[in-house]
Every structure is written in structure tokens, then in C-alpha cells.
């Protein structure tokens, strides 16, 4: 039997949580996502960059109340990759005794 392959970009715990959080939303503000994950700006930025490099996440920058803000969303490719990764996790869980 061949085990299903996990998506190594998504599988890291923080990136998995980012994708899970964004999967049900059109977009989320950077600070909201940072607070949900309980990580620093630099940690979140590092993980967002890896997801962006894989074309799974996109950023939109703009001003809100005169302050620069960043909003994040999953791309269509990111949605597909996350859904497939969750399916692989489910298959792996079903293999376990």
C-alpha cells in the first residue's frame, strides 16, 4: 500500500492553521490572523511568505482609518491544495487502527 503524500508547504502547524482560518473567509486582516494564531508579526510574515511563494495565499494592502493594513486570502490554488491536504489527512487517519 502506498501512503498518501502530505503537502509539505501546508503541513507545518502554523501554515496549516493559516489555511484553515482563511479557507472559510474571503479575506482576513493580518493582525486578526496573528492574534488568532498567537504568533508574532515576524513568525506570521515568514509563514505567509512561504504560502505566497507556493501561490496559495495573496496579500492586499490598503489604508483603513488612515493606517496601512494588510489583508490575506487563499488563492484558488490555495483552496484546492488545502482541501486536498485535508483529504490526505483524513485518509491517513482512516488507516490508523
Secondary structure, DSSP 4 states (H G I P E B T S, - for coil): -PPPPP-HHHHSHHHHHHHHHHHTSS-EEHHHHHHHHT--HHHHHHHHHHHHHTTSEEEEEEEETTEEEEEEEE-HHHHHHHHHHHHHHHHHHHH--
